[in-house]
Every structure is written in structure tokens, then in C-alpha cells.
């Protein structure tokens, strides 16, 4: 299927690995000019080289900035004056009991997972409306709806993303700009892979056992009963970033493996 993304310009935040990398690669394969973002130049360069090995014709540039910081967001908008597609994927998580989460941790997750998107949208959304077309995506999580007890602060920031996406979508009524969020399920990203390895080592189990126990005990409602691949999230993101998704706006699209039980 031709997603009609040839020559569109996209920024995917937090895209040197995992879901962000998969989205950047998928868009590049559709002919989109993609900006890959990460905190260090080395990680950005490695991701760009990897995508070019897969897609020699890729139109791709790097943006080595920590977009959890306000000054970095300002620098990003100076470097990319025109943007068609913004994918707010940057995010961090950490399992921690609620009683042990200090203000500093709350603020760090809110600034990274939520305010990074606020700042970038504040600049590029008006420009998209003025240009007459645009796509903004927030890569949220099923944790936005089913807050995980083991990392409540993470779940709350994911809920904030969904609310922000819906609120911003209200400002696009009657335009060809759409803003949506994706409720991703547990995904075998770089961070999750490290987490699983650490659990396996601590519990004296292999990683397959850890994965089975995770879905039996922590996410028993999953219909997939496995971690999703980043590509499974990226496929939906590429569609929502395309002109073909023009009828979808203000939505929280579920790609969470059937964990959420509600019909809507």
C-alpha cells in the first residue's frame, strides 16, 4: 500500500532505538524525509547508519538533542522550520513503589514524557494549521488506561499524553491536521529488553520464563501473551501519519494486544 508519504518531513523523537527507531525506519521506507532524534550524536549516527543499511535511498538527518529540556526543544524548532509530521515518542519508565517516588522522579518523567511533546506542539501545530496539513502522534501506552501499580508515575504521564492529544485535536476542527495517540502494549524495546534481562538474572530464570510470568501475573488480560515488536507499533504509526488516515482525529488507537477489556 502506498501511504502517500513521499517527500513529507517528519521528526520522530527518541528514535535511536525501539519503537521510535522502527517508526523512523518505516517512514523513511515510504519516502519521508525523517529526522532521527537521540540524546547523543553517537547514538543518532548509529541509528542513521543502520536505517541507511536497510534503506539505501533513505532521506534522513539527525537531531542530537535531549528534548526533555526546554532549551533543546527551542533548538529543534530553529533547526527544522517546516515539519509535516511530528511523532512524540520520547519517553522513559522505571518500576518503583509509589511510596518511594520522590518529587524529582515525578518531575523528570513529566518533563520527558509529557512536556517534551507540549513544547514541540506549541511551535509546530500552528504552522501545520497555517500550511493546511499535518500529523501529530503521541506514542502513549495501555498504561494510560490501566495504570500499572509498579510504576504509577509512568502511567500517569501516559494518561496526560492522551488527554493532551485529544485537547489539541479539538483545535484542528475543520482542517486537514490530525492529532492522535497510540496505546501501545508491552513492547520488546531496548529498555524493556534490559529490564527483562535484569529480572532473569536476579531470579535465576531465562528470559522466556520471565516473559511468560510477566504476562501471567502482570498483564494477564493480554490476548497476545507476548511482548509486541516495535514494528507492530510502527505500522500503525505510519498509517496515522499518512494522508490515508484523514478520517481519524482525536483518537486513542489501541495497539496493545488486547489487554484493555472495554469495547470502546
BELZI-V994256 format. One record per helix or strand. SS is the DSSP state (2 for helix, 1 for strand). FROM is the first residue (numbers start at 0). TO is the last residue. If there is no record, write none. Layout:
((SS	FROM	TO) (SS	FROM	TO))
This chain:
((1	8	11) (2	17	28) (1	32	37) (2	40	53) (1	58	63) (2	69	78) (1	84	87) (2	97	99) (2	102	130) (1	133	140) (2	141	143) (2	148	169) (1	176	183) (1	186	186) (2	189	202) (2	206	217) (1	227	227) (2	229	239) (2	242	244) (1	251	254))
